[in-house]
Structure formats: structure tokens, C-alpha cells
Amino acid sequence: MNNPHDLLENVLLDIESNVKTNITADMLAKKHYISSTHLQRLFKFAFEQTLGSYIKQRKLAASLDCLLTTDMNILNVAIEFGFEYEQTYIRAFKRIFGATPGEVRKTEKIVDVLPPLHLYDARKITEGILMKPVMVMVPTFYVIGKRHKVRRYDSLSKSPLLAKQFWQHERKLIENTLHPELYIGLTRIPKHETGYTFYLPSVQVHDLRNIPDGMEGDTIEASLSVRYRYIGKHHYYDLNARVAKSIYEAIKALETDKEFKYSLYRNDMYFERIDTSAYDGKYCQMEWFSPVCEKQAVATSPFRWSDNTACSIDDEKC
């Protein structure tokens, strides 16, 4: 089974190599021994666009050179790039570029072109791939779960075990779940207990009524956040200290990047979200969120590291 980095990179290369054929998601899936449904799901999760629309956009972009540097008629250009009918090509072309092929050819209109996507080795981490971060607005939502006080020293190894136990056994006690297939792992960093974090394996709920005995509810307030997307070559139960450390090291690199203008952990918390229904027997998907604020003129990284600890945060908060 390919590392997800290699799978997606090979799919991107196949699209470029076959831009003049009738390449489809089904054909790509068959070549790479993965179901079409799951390939399309992985592609959308990784690149935030559908595989079908990306293939069509790359075909249209490639057709521009033929359209503008030859006198080939539009029907033949359409056929050259795998469109069965001229009108299908014209409609798709206008939807993407805002003008018909004939109008672009006649007026010499400058159009925006979608460049080919690429993956870089820097994104390849232990057993998976971490996509570049994006800024998102997380709305307020509620969770219920079983909170644990975890030593920072143990957090990378212990949190996945607590998550697995909760998902296999304890979540069944929670009745008012909003998205039963979604796991939320919430970490809160206490201000005055620097040696510990509080980890809440949980599920999202409609409200905080009817909390089962031995469990707690929590509110994740609306916030501007950074979101990472991870795809792993394993079952989501197999997220472990080694994988977690490689993810946090990649996130640490973002925090220390001078071009990144935000500081993580604005509310001294972060959470991961796993859609368990997305697991296809080969690859799991996980999202990691942290509230952010703009970095101050003089700021230190919120991460303090040793060989065996997870990230922590300085006492001065933004």
C-alpha cells in the first residue's frame, strides 16, 4: 500500500500525462488499487476540490495553448482534449474562464489558469502526509466526553489510548450526539499546572444537557483557527506517539516560520477531529485545529520541546 503522499502525487502526475485522454476518477482508482469513492474522498480532503473538477480544469487549461497557438477549429480542440462534444467543451470552458473559446481566440482575452497541483517531500511525514495549513473560522460547538489529566511527558503516548477506549466503549453512553461518526479529541492547557494537560476524548452534541455520570461537557468557543489535514497509511486506531510526534514537529515548524503571522493556542487549547466513516481499510483522515491570534512584535514560540514531551505554551499569552 502506497504512502498517501505517493498515491496522491502519482494521481496528479497521471492526470498531467493523460490530459488529452478521457482520464476519469474510476480509471485512476483502478490503476492505484483503491476504490473510486475513497480516492475521490481522499483527493477532496487533501486539496479541498473534487477530483472530477480538477481533471476538467487541467484539461481546459491545457487546451488554451492549442486554442491560441494553432488554427485548429474548436470542435477538433474539444476532441483533442477528451471532450466528446463541442458544446460540452464550450460550456465547461466558459464556466471556468468567463468567455467562450471563440471569444478568447478573437479578443485575446487574458484568462486565469489553474496550475497543476504538486506535493513536496516536506509534507511527507511518518506513515502519512500533512497538507499545508489553512485559516478557518470554527463556530461554537459542544462536546461531551471523559476528561483525563495527563502529564505532558506522557501525552503523546497516552492520548491515543484514551481516545481508543472512549470510542470503543464510553461514547455509547452519550445519547444526544450530533455527528455520531465524528471523534473530537480536545486538549486544554491549564495556566498554573505546567506539567499537565487535560485531554477530553469526546463527541459533538446538540447541547450540554443529560451528561452521563463520570463524564463532562465542554464548549469550544467560536474562533479564528489554523487547520491541518493529515492522511495516514493506517487505521485511525493506530494513531500513536510516533505519528503524533511527527505531526507536532511539522506544526512546530509552522509556528517558527517568520512568514506565518499568527501564534497558536490563543485559548490555550487545540483539538483533533476524525471522521471515522472516512476510513476505507487503507487510509485514515484527521484534522487538527488551534485558535490563533496575530503575533506580537516580540514573541516567543508557544512550543517548549524535549525529546519526550508534547508541545506546551509560554506564560505570556496573546
C-alpha positions, 0 to 999 in steps of 0.5 A: 500500500502506497504512502498517501503522499505517493498515491496522491502525487502519482494521481496528479502526475497521471492526470498531467500525462493523460490530459488529452485522454478521457482520464476519469476518477474510476480509471485512476482508482483502478490503476492505484488499487483503491476504490473510486469513492475513497480516492475521490474522498481522499483527493477532496480532503487533501486539496479541498476540490473534487477530483472530477473538477480538477481533471476538467480544469487541467484539461481546459487549461491545457487546451488554451495553448492549442486554442491560441497557438494553432488554427485548429477549429474548436470542435477538433480542440474539444476532441483533442482534449477528451471532450466528446462534444463541442458544446460540452467543451464550450460550456465547461470552458466558459464556466471556468474562464468567463468567455467562450473559446471563440471569444478568447481566440478573437479578443485575446482575452487574458484568462486565469489558469489553474496550475497543476497541483504538486506535493513536496517531500516536506509534507511527507511525514511518518506513515502519512502526509500533512497538507499545508495549513489553512485559516478557518473560522470554527463556530461554537460547538459542544462536546461531551466526553471523559476528561483525563489529566495527563502529564505532558511527558506522557501525552503523546503516548497516552492520548491515543489510548484514551481516545481508543477506549472512549470510542470503543466503549464510553461514547455509547453512553452519550445519547444526544450526539450530533455527528455520531461518526465524528471523534473530537479529541480536545486538549486544554492547557491549564495556566498554573499546572505546567506539567499537565494537560487535560485531554477530553476524548469526546463527541459533538452534541446538540447541547450540554444537557443529560451528561452521563455520570463520570463524564463532562461537557465542554464548549469550544468557543467560536474562533479564528483557527489554523487547520491541518489535514493529515492522511495516514497509511493506517487505521485511525486506531493506530494513531500513536506517539510516533505519528503524533510526534511527527505531526507536532514537529511539522506544526512546530515548524509552522509556528517558527516560520517568520512568514506565518503571522499568527501564534497558536493556542490563543485559548490555550487549547487545540483539538483533533477531529476524525471522521471515522466513516472516512476510513476505507481499510487503507487510509485514515483522515484527521484534522487538527485545529488551534485558535490563533491570534496575530503575533506580537512584535516580540514573541516567543514560540508557544512550543517548549520541546524535549525529546519526550514531551508534547508541545506546551505554551509560554506564560505570556499569552496573546 
